[in-house]
Amino acid sequence: MPSVPTLLARVAAGRVERARAEAALAPRFAPRFNAVTLLGPGETRLSEVFRWMLDERDSHGQGRVFRDLFVATVLGDDAAAWSGARIACEVPTADGRGRIDLLLESSDGHRCVVIENKPWAGWQAAQLSRYLGDQQPRRAHVRVHALLGGGDPDGALTRHWAEGSDLPLPAGVTASGFDAVAAWVEACAAACRPEKVRAFLFDLADYCRRSILSEPAMTDSSDTADLILAGGDDALKAALAIAAAVPLAMTRDVARRVGGTVEQVVSNHVVRVTVDGVPLAFALFDVGAPWAGLTRGQKPALLRGPCTWGRSETAWPRWVYLKHIGAQGRQLVTAINNGDAEAIAATMSDVARVLIGTSDHP
């Protein structure tokens, strides 16, 4: 009967076989290669890529196909109403205080959609209401739509609006999660005829899912699931026991590597480590999105880094999602998604110094 140790051995053996197969395929097919991940685009570069996709005249050669899919599936609007639309990136506001990530403008200029691209970064003060006010004097119809990398886009939008305005959230201010963005990019890839454009779009969708949404690679998960199910009910029960213990095991492994300790904060196991005299806690595993910060009883002023901090809570007076901490944070999230304890430990100190303010935010 398969037990926990037996199942672990089977999965480990399967991983070795998968690695051997990938090594054999690599010279000809490079199955792990992703051009988008290699370039590591930030928010502005992603906006430029989306502009390229939404421009019916650009080099992808697909005309309005990508834009029509975006309008229909992400905005939920009538694609025909945007025939001949113009798209621009990094458009300055009239007062010069801000830049609109993407501005989709109808052919007659009477309608527009302000698209705020936020895969990782936090909000600026009253950002969406300022953009709405910037465009309303010159258009008959203005919509503002945010693309948000975190979970619960509707909740995040409502909270942001309430922080910057006493007025109710207008019907023309909406949001989508990056799961909708990734699905749109995949639909574009499926509809695309040129192979090199299609391959790029599939890589882009994979980047959105893994580097922004923190989703695991589907191939690895599928192969492991097959191994578990092949062992019957006992193997499945053993897998459930392993899954329950993995977050704590990984937390202990990282703590050992960085010379920290493991503590429980509310329901989360965290790695506590002291960097430059500041005690930091990292919630890395078994959470919706990894974060770091100070825990109860510590002074928020200790963290002076240029981050957009989450709402103060009793257990966490100052904290921030790791994916919002520039290139360092995204690198740490990638290491967490890959289960690479060595890379996690190597990156934590860089992230810690951004939080403390002894390293600049990229």
Buried (B, 14 or more C-beta within 10 A) or exposed (E): EBEBEBBBEBBEEBBEEBEEEBEEEEEEEEEEEBEBBEEEBBBEEBBBBBBBBBBBEBEBEBEBBBBBBBBBBBBEBEBEEBEEBBBBBEBEBEEEEBBBBBBBBBEEEEBBBBBBBBBBBBBBEBBBBBBBBBBEEEBEEBBBBBBBBBBEBEEBBBEBBEEBBEEEBBEBBBBBBBBBBBBBBBBBBEBBEEEEBBBBBBBBBBBBBBBBBBBEBEEBEEBBEEBBEEBEEBBBBBBEEBEEEEBBEBBBBBBBBBEBBBBEBEEBBBBBBEBEEBBBBBBBBBBEBBBBBBBEEBEBEBBEBEBBBBEEEEBBBBBBBBBBBBBBBBBBBBBBBBBEBEBBBBBBBBBBBBBBBEBEBE
